[in-house]
Amino acid sequence: MTKPPVVKRIASKELSFDPQNPRFYRLSQNPSDEDVIEEMLDDEGVQDLIASIGQKGYFEGEPLLVTREHGILIVVEGNRRLAAVKLLNRELEPPPRRKTSVEQLRDEAEVVPPTVLPCIEYPTRRDVMRYLGYRHITGIKEWDSLSKAKYLASIRQEFYADLDHSTQLKSLAKDIGSRSDYVGQLLTALGLYIAADNQNFFHLPMTAKDVEFSYLTTALNYRKITDWLGLEGRTDIDMPDLKIDNLKRVFSWMFPRDQQGRTIVGESRNIDKLSEIVSSDAAIEILEKTSRLSEAYLYSEGPQQALITAFTQAQERISKRYGTCSPQPIH
């Protein structure tokens, strides 16, 4: 019989954030505590946790999951809670632009901020990794799609590196209770992100935080886009024939913002228009010159095909209603 894990109480000042946490993937390779705190306050709802812990105390039934690496206790699971506690008990200070709001939460706290937290220590990071997938990919504390992809890439390397691609995807899908094509699509989108990151995002006027990762996963649904990028399909994880110049164009259209905060593609629903544009050299040229998606779309086959479809459907409706004519092909 497996023994239940032992919960230890460890001082919060002895606990460190996990630099490999998928949530921190947009940060530098070795993010500082200040970087982590700023990211958490911006994107991870830590202020809500500060308020909750300040009003009700820390919930002892949810221990942090930690492992020791190079003599340092790393919190593999529970970084948001650790950030909230360290801000509340003043072990760490918020960035200047968040100081007022955090200070207000500290003043409103009704319980003494904890300085010791319940933890379960595991021998290695590997022992925790699979649990995280159920919790953050299919569970109640769901990660964003980039964090999911980073986690899946880690699991793939840690557990399934020796398997063929098909078996890897099936195994990963089983681990998280999902479909293998979904897993492959996330990993392929991550590959595109990494390729751009390795090129310093092509020196475009943008940063990692400007990347809407879901745009990349959505783009992979369009065969015309994957073909144009040199991919075999939406699950071409290793992408040996990736056309890096075309990837640069995709990033330039999707993510840099003008002075009004607008991108060239705009909303994600416009990616279908982009898929038509990349199939036409003339449309691409117009988009490069004007930066206007709607204008470039007119030079693609999209409007013509839409018109043909509309005429064909109209003929079919007339034929069904009157039975006097048959739809004729439109050239």
TADA-V958346 format. One record per residue. N is the residue number from 1. RES is the residue in one letter. OMEGA is omega in whole degrees, -180 to 180 (999 if undefined). NEAR is the number of other ideal C-beta (glycine too) atoms within 8 Angstrom. Layout:
N:RES:OMEGA:NEAR  N:RES:OMEGA:NEAR
This chain:
1:M:-180:2  2:T:179:3  3:K:177:4  4:P:-180:4  5:P:-179:5  6:V:179:6  7:V:177:8  8:K:174:8  9:R:-174:7  10:I:179:11  11:A:-177:8  12:S:-180:14  13:K:178:6  14:E:-176:6  15:L:-178:13  16:S:175:7  17:F:-179:13  18:D:-180:10  19:P:180:8  20:Q:180:7  21:N:-179:9  22:P:179:13  23:R:-176:11  24:F:-172:14  25:Y:-179:8  26:R:-180:8  27:L:179:8  28:S:-177:5  29:Q:180:4  30:N:-176:5  31:P:175:11  32:S:176:6  33:D:-180:8  34:E:178:8  35:D:-178:11  36:V:-179:14  37:I:180:15  38:E:179:11  39:E:-179:14  40:M:-179:12  41:L:-179:12  42:D:-166:6  43:D:-168:6  44:E:174:10  45:G:-178:7  46:V:-180:13  47:Q:176:10  48:D:178:7  49:L:178:12  50:I:180:14  51:A:-178:10  52:S:-180:8  53:I:179:17  54:G:-179:13  55:Q:-171:9  56:K:-175:6  57:G:-179:6  58:Y:180:9  59:F:-174:6  60:E:-178:6  61:G:-180:4  62:E:-178:7  63:P:173:11  64:L:177:13  65:L:-172:13  66:V:172:14  67:T:-178:14  68:R:178:8  69:E:-178:7  70:H:177:3  71:G:-178:4  72:I:177:7  73:L:-178:12  74:I:177:12  75:V:-179:15  76:V:178:14  77:E:179:10  78:G:-177:11  79:N:178:13  80:R:179:11  81:R:178:13  82:L:178:14  83:A:-180:16  84:A:-179:12  85:V:-178:15  86:K:175:12  87:L:-177:16  88:L:-178:14  89:N:173:10  90:R:171:8  91:E:177:8  92:L:178:10  93:E:179:5  94:P:173:12  95:P:-175:9  96:P:-176:5  97:R:178:4  98:R:-172:10  99:K:-177:10  100:T:-177:6  101:S:179:9  102:V:179:13  103:E:177:8  104:Q:178:8  105:L:176:13  106:R:-179:13  107:D:-177:6  108:E:-178:9  109:A:-178:11  110:E:178:5  111:V:179:9  112:V:-178:3  113:P:-180:12  114:P:174:12  115:T:177:7  116:V:-175:7  117:L:176:15  118:P:-178:11  119:C:169:15  120:I:-178:12  121:E:179:9  122:Y:-178:11  123:P:-178:4  124:T:175:6  125:R:-178:11  126:R:-178:6  127:D:-178:8  128:V:-165:12  129:M:-176:13  130:R:177:9  131:Y:-177:9  132:L:-180:11  133:G:179:14  134:Y:-175:11  135:R:-170:10  136:H:178:13  137:I:179:13  138:T:-175:8  139:G:-173:8  140:I:-179:4  141:K:-169:6  142:E:174:7  143:W:169:11  144:D:-171:7  145:S:178:11  146:L:178:13  147:S:177:12  148:K:-178:13  149:A:179:14  150:K:178:11  151:Y:-180:15  152:L:178:16  153:A:178:10  154:S:179:11  155:I:179:14  156:R:-179:12  157:Q:-174:8  158:E:-171:9  159:F:-169:8  160:Y:-175:12  161:A:-176:7  162:D:-177:3  163:L:174:8  164:D:-173:5  165:H:-177:8  166:S:180:7  167:T:177:9  168:Q:-177:11  169:L:179:13  170:K:-179:9  171:S:178:11  172:L:179:14  173:A:179:13  174:K:-179:7  175:D:-174:9  176:I:179:12  177:G:-178:7  178:S:-179:8  179:R:-178:6  180:S:180:11  181:D:176:9  182:Y:178:9  183:V:-180:14  184:G:-180:12  185:Q:177:13  186:L:-179:13  187:L:178:14  188:T:176:15  189:A:177:14  190:L:177:13  191:G:176:12  192:L:179:14  193:Y:-179:13  194:I:179:8  195:A:178:12  196:A:179:13  197:D:179:9  198:N:177:6  199:Q:-177:10  200:N:-179:6  201:F:173:13  202:F:180:9  203:H:174:5  204:L:179:10  205:P:-177:3  206:M:174:10  207:T:180:5  208:A:-178:7  209:K:179:5  210:D:-177:9  211:V:171:15  212:E:-171:9  213:F:-180:12  214:S:176:8  215:Y:179:13  216:L:179:13  217:T:178:12  218:T:-179:9  219:A:-179:13  220:L:177:13  221:N:-175:7  222:Y:-177:11  223:R:-179:7  224:K:178:10  225:I:180:14  226:T:177:13  227:D:-178:8  228:W:178:10  229:L:-180:13  230:G:180:9  231:L:177:13  232:E:-179:5  233:G:-175:7  234:R:177:11  235:T:177:11  236:D:-169:10  237:I:-175:9  238:D:175:6  239:M:-177:13  240:P:-177:4  241:D:-179:7  242:L:177:12  243:K:-170:9  244:I:179:8  245:D:178:6  246:N:176:11  247:L:177:13  248:K:179:12  249:R:179:10  250:V:180:12  251:F:-179:15  252:S:-180:11  253:W:-173:11  254:M:-162:12  255:F:178:13  256:P:-177:10  257:R:177:9  258:D:-176:7  259:Q:177:3  260:Q:179:5  261:G:-177:5  262:R:172:7  263:T:-179:10  264:I:-179:11  265:V:-178:12  266:G:-177:7  267:E:-176:5  268:S:180:9  269:R:178:5  270:N:-180:10  271:I:177:13  272:D:175:8  273:K:178:12  274:L:180:14  275:S:176:13  276:E:-178:14  277:I:-176:16  278:V:177:12  279:S:-176:10  280:S:178:11  281:D:-180:5  282:A:180:8  283:A:178:16  284:I:-180:12  285:E:178:8  286:I:180:12  287:L:179:15  288:E:-177:8  289:K:-170:6  290:T:-174:8  291:S:179:6  292:R:-176:9  293:L:-176:14  294:S:179:7  295:E:180:10  296:A:-179:14  297:Y:-180:13  298:L:-180:8  299:Y:178:10  300:S:178:14  301:E:-177:8  302:G:-179:10  303:P:180:9  304:Q:-180:7  305:Q:178:8  306:A:179:8  307:L:178:8  308:I:180:9  309:T:-179:8  310:A:179:8  311:F:-179:9  312:T:179:10  313:Q:179:8  314:A:178:8  315:Q:-180:12  316:E:179:9  317:R:178:8  318:I:-179:10  319:S:-179:12  320:K:-176:6  321:R:-174:6  322:Y:179:6  323:G:-175:5  324:T:-179:5  325:C:178:8  326:S:178:5  327:P:177:8  328:Q:178:6  329:P:-180:4  330:I:-177:6  331:H:999:2
